[in-house]
């Protein structure tokens, strides 16, 4: 597993890093905006990628989007990133 995607931060640390309240992180998880790792005991562990997503959620909230809109924006941003990576790979295959 890539270290950036490995859960290492407790919920309190992740909330502080993203300048959010702990209860907001729980809401975002319930709404499917992020999926932190869990210890065998059920404790949430957030990765660097999760914290980056939380920061992005905060930016979108500040722009006036609701959680449904944020979910759609994040879905589309993920799709665009995947398509860009595919495009780069296909161009490299065609050139090589």
Secondary structure, 3 states (H helix, E strand, C coil): CCHHHCCCECHHHHHHHCCCCHHHHHHHHHCCCCCCEECCCCCEEECHHHHHHHHHHHHHHHCCCCHHHHHHHHHHHHHHHHHHHHHHHHHHHHHC
